[in-house]
Amino acid sequence: MMISPHTLFKECYGKYAVAAINVFTMEQVLAVFRAADTSRSPVIIQTTPVARDYATPEVLTAMITSAARVYPDVVFTLHLDHGNEAHIANALGSGQYGSLMIDASHDPLKQNISRTREVVSMAHKKTCLLKPNWGC
């Protein structure tokens, strides 16, 4: 069952750690879901730009969605890790990601802050339209 990161952290904070695992392939996706199911532990499924380039965003999220159907008791959230504006816009458009991270670490601080603000604004607008119960 996919939940928001906010709900996940609220339920887990101070009780136990939550694994955040990058996945690239079907085998990795299934292994993460199987392990989470066996251990009855929530998990953060992460995709990276490299994984999205390798498998395509559609195939990657389809594998995750399918695994969630196979393991319906697994509690998880989906996170885009180290994306740029294009990755974030695509992930927001899919409506499947609970959290997004822009990688502006190589930019000068002022530019980093500007890019981050732009992405935060874009994410808030889109998330509140798609999932108003996720803290909007």
Sequence and secondary structure as in RCSB ss.txt:
>XXXX:A:sequence
MMISPHTLFKECYGKYAVAAINVFTMEQVLAVFRAADTSRSPVIIQTTPVARDYATPEVLTAMITSAARVYPDVV
FTLHLDHGNEAHIANALGSGQYGSLMIDASHDPLKQNISRTREVVSMAHKKTCLLKPNWGC
>XXXX:A:secstr
 B  HHHHHHHHTTT   EEEE  SHHHHHHHHHHHHHHT  EEEEE HHHHHHH HHHHHHHHHHHHHHSTT  
EEEEEEEE HHHHHHHHHHT  SEEEE  TTS HHHHHHHHHHHHHHHHHHHHHH TTTT 
